Structures are given as structure tokens and as C-alpha cells.
Amino acid sequence: MRKLIASTFVSLDGIMQAPGGPEEDSTGGFAFGGWTFNYWDEVMGRSMSGFDGKDRELLLGRRTYEIFEAYWPYQPADDPIARTFNATRKHVASRTLEKLHWNNSTLLHGDVFSAVTALKAESGRDLQIIGSGNLIQALRAASLIDEYNVWIFPVVLGSGKRLFEAGAKPGALQLVASQTSTTGVVMSTYVPAGDVPIGSFAQTKPSARELERRAKLAREAD
């Protein structure tokens, strides 16, 4: 069984829209495209696992696929990420695209949940979602994502497409790795950890046994 890993950049308030440049996605009048650019440092450059596609196949939504298709095939051949992205298999979830022009790209046919379940059941490299917020939310609701690689940037954007929109399926996550860049970007890896644990800090009335224990301790202290 192959793992499905979701990787994304988000602002402190959870926005993931157009992290790479002004022309990526201005849907809804979003005016902060390229908000990650000035936070990059060497630590982040050495920690690109999860975003560089190395030893993984890509699973992309339509919008992210179109952004990647318009950029990566035209980068220098000695760019390691371009070389990896161009060579690896790419699986694209879309209801509107009819033909893909980027090499090694295949449309997922039929129900996306069944298609992704079948992909995970195959042998081979793990599957990597990059960006593709709508796809992440849909697959998370179906409990198909095995790991989240989330980089949180120290910036508040106010509005835009979010990693988890209102109505996202509740669930707990376990932090399994984390490091921080020199610019304050928190790079964390999480895995699903079941239902949200519920508790209360409200003071409860002590039991009769607890009252008796306290009284005994008080007598002994005297």
C-alpha cells in the first residue's frame, strides 16, 4: 500500500493561495501572490523533501496542474526539481480537462475517491499532493491522506483559499517532525490521529473518597 502525502505552504491564518507568484491565482481578487518568496533561506532549501517530488509520483488538482504545466517543462534541464517533476508520473484529478500536454500525465477517470484508492493499492512510489487545496480537503474527508507536510509562514493574509475551509472534517493530528527556518517558517509533518479528543478544565466536585483522602492528609499534617 502506497502512502498519500499532502504538502502545502500556508500563512499563519491558513491561506494557501498563490504562494509562488502574482500570476499564479488571483481568484477572488487575491492580491498577495508570491507571499512566500522573501522568507526563503538555506534551511528551507535543504528541507524540500515533500515539495520536490523526489522518489514520488504526483497527484494534482486541475489548478495546480495547470500552474505546474505552464512552468516546469520550460525550466533549465539542470534544475533538479524541474528534472524530477518532468520525469515522474503525474495523476490529475479534473472534471473539466480533456487532454494533458505535460509528459507522463494521466487524467483520473470516474470517481476520484475510487481512483485514488486504486492508485494507493498499487505497488511503487508514494503519492504526493502539492498545493491542490480542494483535492486535499476532499481526500481528507474520505480518510485517504496518510501524512501532511505543512510549512507555516509568519504572515497573515486575511482572505483567500484556505487549506481547511469551513466544514472540513474534524480530526486530530500527531506531530512527527518539525523544524524552523531562520526566517520563522515552521516546517512540520503530521499524521492522522483519529477523532478530536474532548476534555474539560472545569473544576469538578471531588468524590467522597477524594474528600476522605484530603481530610486524612490534613489530619496527618497536624
C-alpha positions in Angstrom: 0.0 0.0 0.0 1.4 3.4 -1.1 1.2 6.4 1.2 -0.5 9.6 0.1 1.3 12.7 1.3 -0.1 16.2 1.2 2.3 19.1 1.1 1.5 22.7 1.2 2.6 26.2 2.2 0.2 28.2 4.4 0.1 31.6 6.1 -0.4 31.8 9.8 -4.2 32.2 9.2 -4.3 29.2 6.9 -4.2 30.7 3.4 -2.5 28.6 0.8 -3.5 30.6 -2.4 -0.8 31.7 -4.9 2.3 31.2 -2.7 4.8 31.4 -5.6 3.9 34.5 -7.6 1.4 37.2 -8.5 0.3 35.4 -11.7 -0.5 32.0 -10.0 -4.0 32.5 -8.8 -5.8 35.9 -8.4 -9.2 34.3 -7.9 -11.5 36.4 -5.7 -9.2 39.4 -6.2 -6.4 37.9 -4.2 -3.6 40.5 -4.2 -0.7 38.8 -2.3 0.5 36.2 -4.9 4.2 35.4 -4.2 3.9 35.8 -0.4 6.4 33.1 0.4 9.3 34.5 -1.7 11.0 36.7 0.8 11.1 34.1 3.5 13.3 31.5 1.7 16.6 30.6 3.3 19.2 27.8 3.1 17.4 25.7 5.8 14.3 25.6 3.6 16.3 24.8 0.5 17.8 21.8 2.3 14.4 20.7 3.6 12.4 20.5 0.3 11.5 16.8 0.8 7.8 16.7 0.2 7.8 19.5 -2.3 10.5 18.4 -4.8 8.7 15.2 -5.9 11.8 13.1 -5.4 11.1 9.3 -5.4 7.3 10.0 -5.6 4.5 10.3 -8.1 2.5 13.5 -8.2 -1.3 13.7 -7.6 -2.6 17.1 -8.6 -5.8 19.1 -8.8 -6.6 20.9 -12.0 -5.5 24.4 -11.0 -2.1 23.2 -9.6 -1.6 21.0 -12.6 -2.1 24.0 -14.9 0.3 26.1 -13.0 3.0 23.4 -13.0 2.4 22.5 -16.6 3.0 26.2 -17.6 6.2 26.4 -15.7 8.3 23.3 -15.0 8.7 22.0 -18.6 10.4 25.2 -19.5 13.0 25.4 -16.8 16.7 24.6 -17.4 17.5 20.9 -17.7 19.9 21.1 -14.8 17.2 22.3 -12.4 16.8 19.2 -10.1 13.2 19.9 -9.2 12.2 20.5 -12.9 14.0 17.3 -13.9 12.2 15.3 -11.3 8.7 16.9 -11.9 9.1 16.4 -15.7 10.1 12.8 -15.4 7.8 11.5 -12.7 4.3 10.2 -13.3 1.6 12.8 -12.7 -2.1 11.9 -11.9 -4.5 14.7 -12.4 -8.0 15.0 -10.8 -10.2 17.2 -13.0 -13.8 17.2 -14.2 -13.1 19.7 -17.0 -9.7 18.9 -18.6 -9.9 16.5 -21.5 -6.3 16.4 -22.6 -3.0 16.8 -20.8 0.1 18.1 -22.6 2.7 17.6 -19.9 4.6 14.3 -20.4 3.8 11.4 -18.1 0.5 13.0 -17.1 -2.7 10.9 -16.8 -6.3 12.0 -16.1 -8.0 10.2 -13.3 -11.3 8.8 -14.6 -14.5 8.3 -12.8 -14.9 8.8 -9.1 -11.8 10.5 -7.6 -12.0 8.5 -4.3 -12.1 5.2 -6.1 -9.3 6.2 -8.5 -7.1 7.4 -5.6 -7.9 4.3 -3.6 -6.8 2.1 -6.6 -3.6 4.2 -7.0 -2.7 3.7 -3.3 -3.2 -0.1 -3.7 -0.7 -0.3 -6.5 3.0 -1.1 -5.8 5.5 1.7 -6.4 6.4 5.1 -5.2 4.4 7.0 -2.6 1.9 9.6 -4.0 2.5 13.3 -3.4 -0.1 16.1 -3.4 1.4 19.6 -3.8 -1.0 22.5 -3.4 -4.4 21.4 -4.7 -6.4 22.6 -1.7 -9.8 21.3 -3.0 -8.4 17.9 -3.7 -6.7 17.7 -0.2 -10.0 18.6 1.5 -12.0 16.0 -0.5 -9.4 13.2 0.1 -9.1 14.1 3.8 -12.8 13.8 4.2 -12.5 10.3 2.8 -9.6 9.5 5.1 -7.3 8.8 2.2 -4.4 11.1 3.2 -1.6 9.4 5.3 0.7 12.4 6.0 0.6 16.2 5.9 3.7 18.2 5.2 2.8 21.8 6.1 5.1 24.8 6.1 3.6 27.7 8.1 4.9 31.2 7.1 4.8 34.1 9.6 2.4 36.2 7.7 -1.3 36.9 7.9 -3.1 37.3 4.6 -6.7 37.9 5.8 -8.6 36.2 2.9 -8.0 33.7 0.2 -8.2 29.9 -0.4 -7.5 28.0 2.8 -6.0 24.6 3.4 -9.0 23.7 5.6 -12.1 25.6 4.7 -15.3 25.9 6.8 -16.9 22.4 7.0 -13.6 20.5 6.9 -13.9 17.1 8.6 -12.8 17.3 12.2 -9.9 15.1 13.3 -6.8 15.0 15.4 -3.3 15.1 14.0 0.0 13.9 15.6 3.2 16.0 15.0 6.0 13.6 14.0 8.7 16.1 12.9 9.3 19.9 12.9 12.0 22.4 12.3 12.1 26.2 11.9 13.9 28.3 9.3 16.0 31.4 10.1 13.1 33.5 8.7 10.5 31.9 11.1 8.9 29.4 8.8 7.7 26.4 10.8 8.1 23.2 8.7 6.1 20.4 10.3 4.9 16.9 9.4 1.7 15.4 10.8 -0.1 12.1 10.6 -3.8 11.5 11.3 -4.5 10.6 14.9 -8.2 9.7 15.0 -11.1 11.7 16.4 -10.7 15.0 18.2 -10.1 14.2 21.9 -12.5 16.1 24.2 -11.9 17.1 27.8 -12.6 19.9 30.2 -10.6 22.2 32.5 -13.8 23.0 34.5 -13.5 22.1 38.2 -15.5 19.0 39.1 -16.9 18.2 42.5 -14.5 15.8 44.3 -15.8 12.3 45.1 -16.4 11.1 48.7 -13.2 9.1 48.6 -11.2 12.1 47.5 -12.7 14.2 50.3 -11.8 11.5 52.8 -8.2 11.3 51.4 -7.8 15.1 51.7 -9.1 15.0 55.3 -6.7 12.3 56.2 -3.8 14.2 54.8 -4.8 17.3 56.7 -5.0 15.3 60.0 -1.6 13.8 59.4 -0.2 17.3 58.6 -1.4 18.5 62.0 
